[in-house]
Amino acid sequence: MLCFNPECQFDLDRLGGNESMVQQLTKCSIQCLAGVLLPTMSLAAATGNEVVSSGDWLWNVLIAVMVLLVCASSAALSLAAIRQWAGNWRYAAATPLGVLLIWLLLIVLSRLIAVDSHPLWPLELFAWAMLNMIYMVALMTTKRIFEKADKESSSNS
């Protein structure tokens, strides 16, 4: 077991199975994030001695699930680019994932220290996902422009 979450099934010994290492790591990271962040949502919604109603808690969980799905989809775009591109383009596609990793570490550590820190963490992750989409579209467009120019210059020579 590599993950601190006991429900996580990531195991280096099982890499020969049907799932690749990237798929197993993705499942593990989603489970670990959900295990750390989702239980604290109801605490973040309560201020002082307020009691969180079950309806508020349900909305908080639904928003958290939607944000995690959007982030996973956005990260999948970067992962696909990393797998298909070579050279510096691969590093450019990996940059947003590095930013996400650092930001998630900051959120998780600060929430473990003080529960009331980063009360809008779903918005922070959603903002990363949207900025990542814009960045990846710009990167794909730039890559295509350079490849097209290289192809035209090689055919003219």
Secondary structure, 3 states (H helix, E strand, C coil): CCCCCCCCCCCHHHCCCCCCHHHHHHHHHHHHHHHHHHHHHHHHHCCCCCCCCHHHHHHHHHHHHHHHHHHHHHHHHHHHHHHHCCCHHHHHHHHHHHHHHHHHHHHHHHHHHCCCCCCCHHHHHHHHHHHHHHHHHHHHHHHHHHHHHHHHHHHHC
